[in-house]
């Protein structure tokens, strides 16, 4: 993935926590996982494969997952 494509992906992030994490990586698989986690926290996708992927990303990045959950909750007014 080219540098411009990575920058484009960063603009797709909705939370500051994911934007910061994306700025630290150049691996398109990591970027995809970060965006997936963010979207999952906003609106979980039904199905075992999606749930497993979200759980694996959360286990690998517990602090990031908590930051994303907190930002999403604040945005919802919870």
N, C-alpha and C positions, 0 to 999 in steps of 0.2 A: 504494500500500500504506500502511495506517495505521501509526502509531507502535507500537501494541500488536502488530500483525502482525509488524513488524520485530523487536521484542523476543522474540516467540515463536520466530521463526526462529533467533535467536541461541542460544536454549536447545537447539536441535537440533544445534549444533556439538559435536563430540566432542573436539576438540583446542583447546588454549589459543591456539595461533597463529591458528586460524580465528576463534575468539571475539573476539580482539583486532581482527582485520581487519574482522569484521562490525560491530563497534562504531563503526568509522570511516566506514561507508557507510550511506546511506539508500535506495540504488537497489536495487530488488528483483531486477534482473538480475544485479547484482554479488553480492548475497547468494546467489542461486541458483548462480552460478559457484563461489563459495567453498565452498558445501556440496557441489557436484559434485566439485570437486578433492579435498576431504577424503575423500569416499566412494570416489573412484577410487583414492586412495592406500591405502585400507583393503582394497578388493577391486575390482581393475580389471574393467570391463565389456567384454565381447568385442564387437567390431564397429568398423568404420572411423570411423563418426561419433563414437562415444564417445572413441576414441583421439585423433582430431583435436581434439575439444573439450578434452580433458585437456592435450594438447600446447600448444594455444594459451593456455590459462590458465597453464600452467607458464612459457611464454616471457614472458608479460606480468608474471608475479609469481615470478621465480626464487627469491628469498629466502624468500617465503612457502611455496613448494612444498618447499623444502629443510627448513624448520622443520616442516612437516606430516609429511614423510617421516620425519624424526628422531623426532618424537613417536610416530608409529605404530610405528616400529621398537622404541622403548623399551617401548611397551605390549605388544608381542609378545615382549619379552625378548630381542630380537636385538642 
